[in-house]
């Protein structure tokens, strides 16, 4: 979902789901050339391999990696 915001730091987010697990993941709204998460379809993402080149404008970073309040949002046991 584009247009969402983090409940604690108010950063703009994009919600997506991982292709293999179907688990939701919040992404920073701006593309990141160093991001490891890439879109493979509408709202569907996967983790890019370490040696795999980043597709222009399609790599993102999980908001868990950048949110100062990330621990407040993690599910128990994760």
HTML snippet that shows the backbone in 3Dmol.js (N, CA, C, O; Angstrom):
<script src="https://3Dmol.org/build/3Dmol-min.js"></script>
<div id="view" style="width:600px;height:400px;position:relative"></div>
<script>
const pdb = `
ATOM      1  N   UNK A   1       0.848  -1.170   0.000  1.00  0.00           N
ATOM      2  CA  UNK A   1       0.000   0.000   0.000  1.00  0.00           C
ATOM      3  C   UNK A   1       0.895   1.235   0.000  1.00  0.00           C
ATOM      4  O   UNK A   1       1.662   1.451   0.938  1.00  0.00           O
ATOM      5  N   UNK A   2       0.799   2.023  -1.025  1.00  0.00           N
ATOM      6  CA  UNK A   2       1.536   3.272  -1.128  1.00  0.00           C
ATOM      7  C   UNK A   2       0.770   4.332  -0.359  1.00  0.00           C
ATOM      8  O   UNK A   2      -0.461   4.318  -0.348  1.00  0.00           O
ATOM      9  N   UNK A   3       1.469   5.239   0.278  1.00  0.00           N
ATOM     10  CA  UNK A   3       0.819   6.312   1.010  1.00  0.00           C
ATOM     11  C   UNK A   3       0.677   6.029   2.493  1.00  0.00           C
ATOM     12  O   UNK A   3       0.159   6.865   3.232  1.00  0.00           O
ATOM     13  N   UNK A   4       1.131   4.857   2.947  1.00  0.00           N
ATOM     14  CA  UNK A   4       1.096   4.550   4.372  1.00  0.00           C
ATOM     15  C   UNK A   4       2.231   5.283   5.072  1.00  0.00           C
ATOM     16  O   UNK A   4       3.180   5.734   4.431  1.00  0.00           O
ATOM     17  N   UNK A   5       2.126   5.397   6.387  1.00  0.00           N
ATOM     18  CA  UNK A   5       3.167   6.041   7.180  1.00  0.00           C
ATOM     19  C   UNK A   5       3.451   5.173   8.404  1.00  0.00           C
ATOM     20  O   UNK A   5       2.560   4.494   8.915  1.00  0.00           O
ATOM     21  N   UNK A   6       4.690   5.202   8.864  1.00  0.00           N
ATOM     22  CA  UNK A   6       5.081   4.491  10.070  1.00  0.00           C
ATOM     23  C   UNK A   6       4.340   5.102  11.263  1.00  0.00           C
ATOM     24  O   UNK A   6       4.266   6.323  11.398  1.00  0.00           O
ATOM     25  N   UNK A   7       3.797   4.244  12.121  1.00  0.00           N
ATOM     26  CA  UNK A   7       3.015   4.717  13.260  1.00  0.00           C
ATOM     27  C   UNK A   7       3.860   5.427  14.310  1.00  0.00           C
ATOM     28  O   UNK A   7       3.327   6.211  15.096  1.00  0.00           O
ATOM     29  N   UNK A   8       5.169   5.171  14.343  1.00  0.00           N
ATOM     30  CA  UNK A   8       5.985   5.804  15.373  1.00  0.00           C
ATOM     31  C   UNK A   8       6.891   6.913  14.848  1.00  0.00           C
ATOM     32  O   UNK A   8       7.002   7.961  15.484  1.00  0.00           O
ATOM     33  N   UNK A   9       7.540   6.709  13.706  1.00  0.00           N
ATOM     34  CA  UNK A   9       8.462   7.757  13.212  1.00  0.00           C
ATOM     35  C   UNK A   9       7.849   8.589  12.087  1.00  0.00           C
ATOM     36  O   UNK A   9       8.452   9.567  11.646  1.00  0.00           O
ATOM     37  N   UNK A  10       6.656   8.211  11.619  1.00  0.00           N
ATOM     38  CA  UNK A  10       5.891   8.932  10.600  1.00  0.00           C
ATOM     39  C   UNK A  10       6.541   8.946   9.207  1.00  0.00           C
ATOM     40  O   UNK A  10       6.153   9.744   8.354  1.00  0.00           O
ATOM     41  N   UNK A  11       7.519   8.074   8.976  1.00  0.00           N
ATOM     42  CA  UNK A  11       8.151   8.002   7.656  1.00  0.00           C
ATOM     43  C   UNK A  11       7.175   7.414   6.638  1.00  0.00           C
ATOM     44  O   UNK A  11       6.381   6.542   6.988  1.00  0.00           O
ATOM     45  N   UNK A  12       7.218   7.876   5.379  1.00  0.00           N
ATOM     46  CA  UNK A  12       6.368   7.295   4.340  1.00  0.00           C
ATOM     47  C   UNK A  12       6.816   5.862   4.028  1.00  0.00           C
ATOM     48  O   UNK A  12       8.011   5.571   3.968  1.00  0.00           O
ATOM     49  N   UNK A  13       5.838   4.979   3.829  1.00  0.00           N
ATOM     50  CA  UNK A  13       6.109   3.560   3.603  1.00  0.00           C
ATOM     51  C   UNK A  13       5.379   3.039   2.376  1.00  0.00           C
ATOM     52  O   UNK A  13       4.405   3.621   1.898  1.00  0.00           O
ATOM     53  N   UNK A  14       5.887   1.927   1.894  1.00  0.00           N
ATOM     54  CA  UNK A  14       5.197   1.100   0.911  1.00  0.00           C
ATOM     55  C   UNK A  14       5.075  -0.270   1.550  1.00  0.00           C
ATOM     56  O   UNK A  14       6.073  -0.825   2.010  1.00  0.00           O
ATOM     57  N   UNK A  15       3.879  -0.826   1.587  1.00  0.00           N
ATOM     58  CA  UNK A  15       3.697  -2.182   2.088  1.00  0.00           C
ATOM     59  C   UNK A  15       3.741  -3.154   0.913  1.00  0.00           C
ATOM     60  O   UNK A  15       3.127  -2.920  -0.128  1.00  0.00           O
ATOM     61  N   UNK A  16       4.478  -4.247   1.098  1.00  0.00           N
ATOM     62  CA  UNK A  16       4.579  -5.284   0.069  1.00  0.00           C
ATOM     63  C   UNK A  16       4.546  -6.636   0.771  1.00  0.00           C
ATOM     64  O   UNK A  16       4.492  -6.710   1.998  1.00  0.00           O
ATOM     65  N   UNK A  17       4.579  -7.710  -0.029  1.00  0.00           N
ATOM     66  CA  UNK A  17       4.619  -9.072   0.513  1.00  0.00           C
ATOM     67  C   UNK A  17       5.751  -9.827  -0.177  1.00  0.00           C
ATOM     68  O   UNK A  17       5.988  -9.683  -1.376  1.00  0.00           O
ATOM     69  N   UNK A  18       6.439 -10.635   0.625  1.00  0.00           N
ATOM     70  CA  UNK A  18       7.496 -11.463   0.057  1.00  0.00           C
ATOM     71  C   UNK A  18       6.885 -12.562  -0.809  1.00  0.00           C
ATOM     72  O   UNK A  18       5.891 -13.179  -0.425  1.00  0.00           O
ATOM     73  N   UNK A  19       7.475 -12.803  -1.968  1.00  0.00           N
ATOM     74  CA  UNK A  19       6.963 -13.776  -2.933  1.00  0.00           C
ATOM     75  C   UNK A  19       6.900 -15.182  -2.338  1.00  0.00           C
ATOM     76  O   UNK A  19       5.902 -15.879  -2.521  1.00  0.00           O
ATOM     77  N   UNK A  20       7.936 -15.607  -1.637  1.00  0.00           N
ATOM     78  CA  UNK A  20       7.991 -16.990  -1.163  1.00  0.00           C
ATOM     79  C   UNK A  20       7.129 -17.237   0.072  1.00  0.00           C
ATOM     80  O   UNK A  20       6.465 -18.269   0.167  1.00  0.00           O
ATOM     81  N   UNK A  21       7.133 -16.299   1.017  1.00  0.00           N
ATOM     82  CA  UNK A  21       6.443 -16.543   2.285  1.00  0.00           C
ATOM     83  C   UNK A  21       5.087 -15.857   2.398  1.00  0.00           C
ATOM     84  O   UNK A  21       4.285 -16.198   3.267  1.00  0.00           O
ATOM     85  N   UNK A  22       4.833 -14.896   1.525  1.00  0.00           N
ATOM     86  CA  UNK A  22       3.626 -14.084   1.555  1.00  0.00           C
ATOM     87  C   UNK A  22       3.546 -13.203   2.810  1.00  0.00           C
ATOM     88  O   UNK A  22       2.485 -12.659   3.116  1.00  0.00           O
ATOM     89  N   UNK A  23       4.664 -13.060   3.537  1.00  0.00           N
ATOM     90  CA  UNK A  23       4.693 -12.216   4.731  1.00  0.00           C
ATOM     91  C   UNK A  23       4.775 -10.752   4.324  1.00  0.00           C
ATOM     92  O   UNK A  23       5.477 -10.410   3.372  1.00  0.00           O
ATOM     93  N   UNK A  24       4.056  -9.876   5.047  1.00  0.00           N
ATOM     94  CA  UNK A  24       4.107  -8.450   4.737  1.00  0.00           C
ATOM     95  C   UNK A  24       5.426  -7.837   5.197  1.00  0.00           C
ATOM     96  O   UNK A  24       6.026  -8.279   6.177  1.00  0.00           O
ATOM     97  N   UNK A  25       5.861  -6.819   4.476  1.00  0.00           N
ATOM     98  CA  UNK A  25       7.081  -6.093   4.837  1.00  0.00           C
ATOM     99  C   UNK A  25       6.884  -4.608   4.526  1.00  0.00           C
ATOM    100  O   UNK A  25       6.449  -4.252   3.430  1.00  0.00           O
ATOM    101  N   UNK A  26       7.207  -3.739   5.501  1.00  0.00           N
ATOM    102  CA  UNK A  26       7.162  -2.303   5.235  1.00  0.00           C
ATOM    103  C   UNK A  26       8.487  -1.878   4.595  1.00  0.00           C
ATOM    104  O   UNK A  26       9.561  -2.234   5.078  1.00  0.00           O
ATOM    105  N   UNK A  27       8.397  -1.124   3.520  1.00  0.00           N
ATOM    106  CA  UNK A  27       9.587  -0.641   2.825  1.00  0.00           C
ATOM    107  C   UNK A  27       9.645   0.875   2.912  1.00  0.00           C
ATOM    108  O   UNK A  27       8.613   1.545   2.907  1.00  0.00           O
ATOM    109  N   UNK A  28      10.876   1.420   2.993  1.00  0.00           N
ATOM    110  CA  UNK A  28      11.018   2.865   2.872  1.00  0.00           C
ATOM    111  C   UNK A  28      10.471   3.252   1.502  1.00  0.00           C
ATOM    112  O   UNK A  28      10.704   2.553   0.516  1.00  0.00           O
ATOM    113  N   UNK A  29       9.752   4.357   1.444  1.00  0.00           N
ATOM    114  CA  UNK A  29       9.030   4.730   0.220  1.00  0.00           C
ATOM    115  C   UNK A  29       9.933   5.089  -0.956  1.00  0.00           C
ATOM    116  O   UNK A  29       9.533   4.927  -2.109  1.00  0.00           O
ATOM    117  N   UNK A  30      11.133   5.571  -0.687  1.00  0.00           N
ATOM    118  CA  UNK A  30      12.031   5.968  -1.771  1.00  0.00           C
ATOM    119  C   UNK A  30      12.904   4.796  -2.207  1.00  0.00           C
ATOM    120  O   UNK A  30      13.428   4.073  -1.360  1.00  0.00           O
ATOM    121  N   UNK A  31      13.067   4.598  -3.511  1.00  0.00           N
ATOM    122  CA  UNK A  31      13.993   3.558  -3.983  1.00  0.00           C
ATOM    123  C   UNK A  31      15.399   3.815  -3.437  1.00  0.00           C
ATOM    124  O   UNK A  31      15.801   4.960  -3.233  1.00  0.00           O
ATOM    125  N   UNK A  32      16.133   2.733  -3.206  1.00  0.00           N
ATOM    126  CA  UNK A  32      17.491   2.815  -2.674  1.00  0.00           C
ATOM    127  C   UNK A  32      18.390   1.961  -3.561  1.00  0.00           C
ATOM    128  O   UNK A  32      18.204   0.746  -3.628  1.00  0.00           O
ATOM    129  N   UNK A  33      19.365   2.570  -4.245  1.00  0.00           N
ATOM    130  CA  UNK A  33      20.224   1.781  -5.137  1.00  0.00           C
ATOM    131  C   UNK A  33      20.998   0.689  -4.400  1.00  0.00           C
ATOM    132  O   UNK A  33      21.462  -0.269  -5.018  1.00  0.00           O
ATOM    133  N   UNK A  34      21.138   0.831  -3.077  1.00  0.00           N
ATOM    134  CA  UNK A  34      21.813  -0.197  -2.277  1.00  0.00           C
ATOM    135  C   UNK A  34      20.823  -1.135  -1.593  1.00  0.00           C
ATOM    136  O   UNK A  34      21.232  -2.043  -0.870  1.00  0.00           O
ATOM    137  N   UNK A  35      19.541  -0.928  -1.813  1.00  0.00           N
ATOM    138  CA  UNK A  35      18.514  -1.758  -1.185  1.00  0.00           C
ATOM    139  C   UNK A  35      18.568  -3.183  -1.680  1.00  0.00           C
ATOM    140  O   UNK A  35      18.914  -3.437  -2.834  1.00  0.00           O
ATOM    141  N   UNK A  36      18.227  -4.113  -0.806  1.00  0.00           N
ATOM    142  CA  UNK A  36      18.297  -5.529  -1.159  1.00  0.00           C
ATOM    143  C   UNK A  36      16.943  -6.113  -1.512  1.00  0.00           C
ATOM    144  O   UNK A  36      16.856  -7.281  -1.892  1.00  0.00           O
ATOM    145  N   UNK A  37      15.885  -5.324  -1.396  1.00  0.00           N
ATOM    146  CA  UNK A  37      14.548  -5.831  -1.691  1.00  0.00           C
ATOM    147  C   UNK A  37      14.088  -5.277  -3.030  1.00  0.00           C
ATOM    148  O   UNK A  37      14.116  -4.066  -3.248  1.00  0.00           O
ATOM    149  N   UNK A  38      13.666  -6.162  -3.929  1.00  0.00           N
ATOM    150  CA  UNK A  38      13.257  -5.739  -5.266  1.00  0.00           C
ATOM    151  C   UNK A  38      11.841  -6.226  -5.572  1.00  0.00           C
ATOM    152  O   UNK A  38      11.429  -7.305  -5.147  1.00  0.00           O
ATOM    153  N   UNK A  39      11.123  -5.411  -6.308  1.00  0.00           N
ATOM    154  CA  UNK A  39       9.774  -5.777  -6.729  1.00  0.00           C
ATOM    155  C   UNK A  39       9.851  -6.740  -7.905  1.00  0.00           C
ATOM    156  O   UNK A  39      10.636  -6.550  -8.835  1.00  0.00           O
ATOM    157  N   UNK A  40       9.017  -7.782  -7.845  1.00  0.00           N
ATOM    158  CA  UNK A  40       8.931  -8.761  -8.935  1.00  0.00           C
ATOM    159  C   UNK A  40       7.536  -8.784  -9.536  1.00  0.00           C
ATOM    160  O   UNK A  40       7.298  -9.463 -10.534  1.00  0.00           O
ATOM    161  N   UNK A  41       6.621  -8.051  -8.938  1.00  0.00           N
ATOM    162  CA  UNK A  41       5.245  -7.956  -9.405  1.00  0.00           C
ATOM    163  C   UNK A  41       4.542  -6.883  -8.609  1.00  0.00           C
ATOM    164  O   UNK A  41       5.163  -6.186  -7.807  1.00  0.00           O
ATOM    165  N   UNK A  42       3.254  -6.749  -8.826  1.00  0.00           N
ATOM    166  CA  UNK A  42       2.475  -5.728  -8.123  1.00  0.00           C
ATOM    167  C   UNK A  42       2.392  -6.065  -6.637  1.00  0.00           C
ATOM    168  O   UNK A  42       1.663  -6.975  -6.242  1.00  0.00           O
ATOM    169  N   UNK A  43       3.139  -5.331  -5.819  1.00  0.00           N
ATOM    170  CA  UNK A  43       3.127  -5.537  -4.375  1.00  0.00           C
ATOM    171  C   UNK A  43       3.886  -6.757  -3.894  1.00  0.00           C
ATOM    172  O   UNK A  43       3.829  -7.091  -2.711  1.00  0.00           O
ATOM    173  N   UNK A  44       4.602  -7.433  -4.795  1.00  0.00           N
ATOM    174  CA  UNK A  44       5.343  -8.647  -4.455  1.00  0.00           C
ATOM    175  C   UNK A  44       6.835  -8.369  -4.585  1.00  0.00           C
ATOM    176  O   UNK A  44       7.293  -7.816  -5.585  1.00  0.00           O
ATOM    177  N   UNK A  45       7.598  -8.768  -3.541  1.00  0.00           N
ATOM    178  CA  UNK A  45       9.036  -8.503  -3.513  1.00  0.00           C
ATOM    179  C   UNK A  45       9.814  -9.774  -3.190  1.00  0.00           C
ATOM    180  O   UNK A  45       9.256 -10.781  -2.754  1.00  0.00           O
ATOM    181  N   UNK A  46      11.102  -9.692  -3.416  1.00  0.00           N
ATOM    182  CA  UNK A  46      12.035 -10.748  -3.024  1.00  0.00           C
ATOM    183  C   UNK A  46      13.338 -10.077  -2.606  1.00  0.00           C
ATOM    184  O   UNK A  46      13.562  -8.900  -2.890  1.00  0.00           O
ATOM    185  N   UNK A  47      14.193 -10.839  -1.929  1.00  0.00           N
ATOM    186  CA  UNK A  47      15.500 -10.320  -1.533  1.00  0.00           C
ATOM    187  C   UNK A  47      16.473 -10.560  -2.677  1.00  0.00           C
ATOM    188  O   UNK A  47      16.569 -11.666  -3.207  1.00  0.00           O
ATOM    189  N   UNK A  48      17.184  -9.519  -3.045  1.00  0.00           N
ATOM    190  CA  UNK A  48      18.179  -9.569  -4.124  1.00  0.00           C
ATOM    191  C   UNK A  48      19.452 -10.209  -3.592  1.00  0.00           C
ATOM    192  O   UNK A  48      19.869  -9.932  -2.468  1.00  0.00           O
ATOM    193  N   UNK A  49      20.066 -11.065  -4.399  1.00  0.00           N
ATOM    194  CA  UNK A  49      21.324 -11.691  -4.025  1.00  0.00           C
ATOM    195  C   UNK A  49      22.440 -10.664  -3.866  1.00  0.00           C
ATOM    196  O   UNK A  49      22.403  -9.603  -4.490  1.00  0.00           O
ATOM    197  N   UNK A  50      23.434 -10.977  -3.031  1.00  0.00           N
ATOM    198  CA  UNK A  50      24.524 -10.029  -2.748  1.00  0.00           C
ATOM    199  C   UNK A  50      25.279  -9.599  -4.003  1.00  0.00           C
ATOM    200  O   UNK A  50      25.689  -8.443  -4.110  1.00  0.00           O
ATOM    201  N   UNK A  51      25.466 -10.503  -4.941  1.00  0.00           N
ATOM    202  CA  UNK A  51      26.215 -10.175  -6.161  1.00  0.00           C
ATOM    203  C   UNK A  51      25.306  -9.836  -7.338  1.00  0.00           C
ATOM    204  O   UNK A  51      25.785  -9.587  -8.444  1.00  0.00           O
ATOM    205  N   UNK A  52      24.019  -9.826  -7.105  1.00  0.00           N
ATOM    206  CA  UNK A  52      23.050  -9.506  -8.153  1.00  0.00           C
ATOM    207  C   UNK A  52      22.945  -7.993  -8.310  1.00  0.00           C
ATOM    208  O   UNK A  52      22.758  -7.290  -7.317  1.00  0.00           O
ATOM    209  N   UNK A  53      23.061  -7.475  -9.529  1.00  0.00           N
ATOM    210  CA  UNK A  53      22.950  -6.025  -9.708  1.00  0.00           C
ATOM    211  C   UNK A  53      21.552  -5.521  -9.348  1.00  0.00           C
ATOM    212  O   UNK A  53      20.549  -6.205  -9.554  1.00  0.00           O
ATOM    213  N   UNK A  54      21.520  -4.327  -8.815  1.00  0.00           N
ATOM    214  CA  UNK A  54      20.235  -3.720  -8.436  1.00  0.00           C
ATOM    215  C   UNK A  54      19.529  -3.189  -9.669  1.00  0.00           C
ATOM    216  O   UNK A  54      20.128  -2.445 -10.445  1.00  0.00           O
ATOM    217  N   UNK A  55      18.263  -3.556  -9.869  1.00  0.00           N
ATOM    218  CA  UNK A  55      17.520  -2.991 -10.993  1.00  0.00           C
ATOM    219  C   UNK A  55      17.233  -1.510 -10.729  1.00  0.00           C
ATOM    220  O   UNK A  55      16.806  -1.149  -9.632  1.00  0.00           O
ATOM    221  N   UNK A  56      17.458  -0.677 -11.702  1.00  0.00           N
ATOM    222  CA  UNK A  56      17.297   0.775 -11.547  1.00  0.00           C
ATOM    223  C   UNK A  56      15.897   1.136 -11.063  1.00  0.00           C
ATOM    224  O   UNK A  56      14.898   0.787 -11.693  1.00  0.00           O
ATOM    225  N   UNK A  57      15.839   1.844  -9.928  1.00  0.00           N
ATOM    226  CA  UNK A  57      14.575   2.335  -9.413  1.00  0.00           C
ATOM    227  C   UNK A  57      13.660   1.296  -8.822  1.00  0.00           C
ATOM    228  O   UNK A  57      12.511   1.598  -8.500  1.00  0.00           O
ATOM    229  N   UNK A  58      14.146   0.056  -8.667  1.00  0.00           N
ATOM    230  CA  UNK A  58      13.268  -1.007  -8.156  1.00  0.00           C
ATOM    231  C   UNK A  58      13.824  -1.679  -6.913  1.00  0.00           C
ATOM    232  O   UNK A  58      13.274  -2.685  -6.466  1.00  0.00           O
ATOM    233  N   UNK A  59      14.905  -1.147  -6.339  1.00  0.00           N
ATOM    234  CA  UNK A  59      15.469  -1.701  -5.112  1.00  0.00           C
ATOM    235  C   UNK A  59      15.046  -0.833  -3.936  1.00  0.00           C
ATOM    236  O   UNK A  59      15.065   0.395  -4.016  1.00  0.00           O
ATOM    237  N   UNK A  60      14.670  -1.477  -2.858  1.00  0.00           N
ATOM    238  CA  UNK A  60      14.183  -0.771  -1.674  1.00  0.00           C
ATOM    239  C   UNK A  60      14.834  -1.341  -0.425  1.00  0.00           C
ATOM    240  O   UNK A  60      15.447  -2.408  -0.456  1.00  0.00           O
ATOM    241  N   UNK A  61      14.691  -0.613   0.671  1.00  0.00           N
ATOM    242  CA  UNK A  61      15.193  -1.046   1.969  1.00  0.00           C
ATOM    243  C   UNK A  61      14.007  -1.285   2.894  1.00  0.00           C
ATOM    244  O   UNK A  61      13.053  -0.507   2.913  1.00  0.00           O
ATOM    245  N   UNK A  62      14.077  -2.366   3.658  1.00  0.00           N
ATOM    246  CA  UNK A  62      13.048  -2.632   4.654  1.00  0.00           C
ATOM    247  C   UNK A  62      13.054  -1.500   5.676  1.00  0.00           C
ATOM    248  O   UNK A  62      14.115  -1.045   6.105  1.00  0.00           O
ATOM    249  N   UNK A  63      11.868  -1.051   6.060  1.00  0.00           N
ATOM    250  CA  UNK A  63      11.794   0.027   7.044  1.00  0.00           C
ATOM    251  C   UNK A  63      12.290  -0.447   8.410  1.00  0.00           C
ATOM    252  O   UNK A  63      12.667   0.377   9.243  1.00  0.00           O
ATOM    253  N   UNK A  64      12.298  -1.755   8.652  1.00  0.00           N
ATOM    254  CA  UNK A  64      12.862  -2.272   9.902  1.00  0.00           C
ATOM    255  C   UNK A  64      14.341  -1.923  10.024  1.00  0.00           C
ATOM    256  O   UNK A  64      14.853  -1.802  11.137  1.00  0.00           O
ATOM    257  N   UNK A  65      15.030  -1.760   8.909  1.00  0.00           N
ATOM    258  CA  UNK A  65      16.459  -1.431   8.931  1.00  0.00           C
ATOM    259  C   UNK A  65      16.715   0.045   9.196  1.00  0.00           C
ATOM    260  O   UNK A  65      17.822   0.408   9.594  1.00  0.00           O
ATOM    261  N   UNK A  66      15.731   0.900   8.987  1.00  0.00           N
ATOM    262  CA  UNK A  66      15.965   2.340   9.118  1.00  0.00           C
ATOM    263  C   UNK A  66      15.134   3.013  10.202  1.00  0.00           C
ATOM    264  O   UNK A  66      15.451   4.134  10.600  1.00  0.00           O
ATOM    265  N   UNK A  67      14.098   2.374  10.682  1.00  0.00           N
ATOM    266  CA  UNK A  67      13.206   2.986  11.678  1.00  0.00           C
ATOM    267  C   UNK A  67      13.885   3.022  13.048  1.00  0.00           C
ATOM    268  O   UNK A  67      14.365   1.992  13.522  1.00  0.00           O
ATOM    269  N   UNK A  68      13.933   4.186  13.685  1.00  0.00           N
ATOM    270  CA  UNK A  68      14.528   4.250  15.017  1.00  0.00           C
ATOM    271  C   UNK A  68      13.698   3.495  16.058  1.00  0.00           C
ATOM    272  O   UNK A  68      14.194   3.200  17.146  1.00  0.00           O
ATOM    273  N   UNK A  69      12.457   3.183  15.738  1.00  0.00           N
ATOM    274  CA  UNK A  69      11.562   2.497  16.662  1.00  0.00           C
ATOM    275  C   UNK A  69      11.225   1.079  16.208  1.00  0.00           C
ATOM    276  O   UNK A  69      10.195   0.536  16.607  1.00  0.00           O
ATOM    277  N   UNK A  70      12.064   0.479  15.394  1.00  0.00           N
ATOM    278  CA  UNK A  70      11.765  -0.825  14.782  1.00  0.00           C
ATOM    279  C   UNK A  70      11.425  -1.903  15.800  1.00  0.00           C
ATOM    280  O   UNK A  70      10.548  -2.729  15.548  1.00  0.00           O
ATOM    281  N   UNK A  71      12.098  -1.912  16.940  1.00  0.00           N
ATOM    282  CA  UNK A  71      11.846  -2.962  17.927  1.00  0.00           C
ATOM    283  C   UNK A  71      10.418  -2.936  18.457  1.00  0.00           C
ATOM    284  O   UNK A  71       9.904  -3.966  18.893  1.00  0.00           O
ATOM    285  N   UNK A  72       9.779  -1.790  18.427  1.00  0.00           N
ATOM    286  CA  UNK A  72       8.398  -1.686  18.886  1.00  0.00           C
ATOM    287  C   UNK A  72       7.415  -2.374  17.927  1.00  0.00           C
ATOM    288  O   UNK A  72       6.288  -2.694  18.305  1.00  0.00           O
ATOM    289  N   UNK A  73       7.855  -2.596  16.690  1.00  0.00           N
ATOM    290  CA  UNK A  73       6.962  -3.145  15.664  1.00  0.00           C
ATOM    291  C   UNK A  73       7.183  -4.622  15.386  1.00  0.00           C
ATOM    292  O   UNK A  73       6.375  -5.249  14.701  1.00  0.00           O
ATOM    293  N   UNK A  74       8.262  -5.186  15.905  1.00  0.00           N
ATOM    294  CA  UNK A  74       8.561  -6.592  15.626  1.00  0.00           C
ATOM    295  C   UNK A  74       7.576  -7.506  16.348  1.00  0.00           C
ATOM    296  O   UNK A  74       7.153  -7.241  17.474  1.00  0.00           O
ATOM    297  N   UNK A  75       7.232  -8.579  15.667  1.00  0.00           N
ATOM    298  CA  UNK A  75       6.350  -9.581  16.269  1.00  0.00           C
ATOM    299  C   UNK A  75       7.142 -10.379  17.315  1.00  0.00           C
ATOM    300  O   UNK A  75       8.349 -10.558  17.153  1.00  0.00           O
ATOM    301  N   UNK A  76       6.503 -10.853  18.364  1.00  0.00           N
ATOM    302  CA  UNK A  76       7.209 -11.657  19.361  1.00  0.00           C
ATOM    303  C   UNK A  76       7.874 -12.870  18.720  1.00  0.00           C
ATOM    304  O   UNK A  76       7.286 -13.542  17.872  1.00  0.00           O
ATOM    305  N   UNK A  77       9.106 -13.136  19.138  1.00  0.00           N
ATOM    306  CA  UNK A  77       9.834 -14.281  18.622  1.00  0.00           C
ATOM    307  C   UNK A  77      10.533 -14.046  17.293  1.00  0.00           C
ATOM    308  O   UNK A  77      11.131 -14.967  16.736  1.00  0.00           O
ATOM    309  N   UNK A  78      10.465 -12.822  16.779  1.00  0.00           N
ATOM    310  CA  UNK A  78      11.110 -12.525  15.490  1.00  0.00           C
ATOM    311  C   UNK A  78      12.357 -11.730  15.719  1.00  0.00           C
ATOM    312  O   UNK A  78      13.048 -11.377  14.764  1.00  0.00           O
TER     313      UNK A  78
END
`;
const viewer = $3Dmol.createViewer("view");
viewer.addModel(pdb, "pdb");
viewer.setStyle({}, {cartoon: {color: "spectrum"}});
viewer.zoomTo();
viewer.render();
</script>
